[in-house]
Amino acid sequence: MTNDNNTKSKGDRKNKQQTKEGMWAKTIGKQLGNPERSVLGWLVSKLLINHNQVLEESAVQLSGIHPGDTVLELGHGPGLGLQAAAKLLSSPLGHVIGVDYSEYMHQMAGERLKGLVSSGKVTLHLSDVAAMPITDNTVDKVFHCNCYYFWPNLRKATTEIHRVMKPGGLMVTTLRLSSLALASSRGILAAEKWNPHTYMSALTDAGFIDVTMDDQRSRNVHFQVIYATAAQE
Ligand SMILES: C[S@@+](CC[C@H](N)C(=O)[O-])C[C@H]1O[C@@H](n2cnc3c(N)ncnc32)[C@H](O)[C@@H]1O
């Protein structure tokens, strides 16, 4: 084989390898955004449980939940945050709602929270964040983790969240910018999708006020928190 041919086949192999890696990254990104009942979906659910517990529990803690609140988690995944929020609702009036459009995550969270769902303390909706079966002005606190980057239309979703929140209600978003930058560099997540400033602008456009971001640390995990308050009417 000539040197030219050798270089060409090395180049071909490299291109094939890159194409394969790109396809894997897209497949993983798709499962993170909408986990399906499959081996890969199951692996993604394990990753969510092991990697995101601190972010889920911190979002609950930072939401300042009162015992009689109605609390909504968006994109709850396996259900760790719903479980942590339900523990704080000691009054019979306290209620947790979960919204996720993955059938697999809806079922997994339903299994985890079986007792709370049958007692009526927790309600799970298999639904898109942009069209929730929830009455206007009924939710006191909203929280979500690792989620907004998968919403196809930020403006539509944030307007819908604002609709269901009581005026003055608080929404807390937790995210880890370092993990997002890594996922983005590997082609798992498009860079323009997770820019926190784009999300914060969409919140303001939808009518939220006091939209701010700060850094937090819990159990040696460094992460970011975005706060937003539903405007008074
Ligand atoms: C990366 S997972 C995060 C799960 C969990 N919050 C965590 O941090 O472990 C994103 C979740 O959001 C859900 N999701 C994404 N876009 C959604 C949408 N438009 N409406 C409802 N759920 C959505 C997915 O099905 C998935 O369960």
The ligand as an ORCA input file, in Angstrom:
! r2SCAN-3c Opt
* xyz 0 1
  C     -32.308     14.916     32.200
  S     -33.832     14.335     32.812
  C     -33.791     15.019     34.471
  C     -34.612     14.230     35.439
  C     -34.519     14.712     36.893
  N     -35.059     16.026     37.051
  C     -33.079     14.704     37.345
  O     -32.454     15.753     37.479
  O     -32.575     13.592     37.581
  C     -35.024     15.397     32.022
  C     -36.454     14.976     32.345
  O     -37.332     15.984     31.830
  C     -38.377     15.354     31.107
  N     -38.804     16.329     30.068
  C     -38.022     16.897     29.117
  N     -38.741     17.762     28.378
  C     -40.006     17.742     28.864
  C     -41.208     18.409     28.505
  N     -41.252     19.277     27.496
  N     -42.323     18.152     29.217
  C     -42.300     17.241     30.242
  N     -41.182     16.574     30.622
  C     -40.052     16.814     29.953
  C     -37.755     14.092     30.537
  O     -38.729     13.126     30.199
  C     -36.850     13.659     31.689
  O     -37.516     12.838     32.615
*
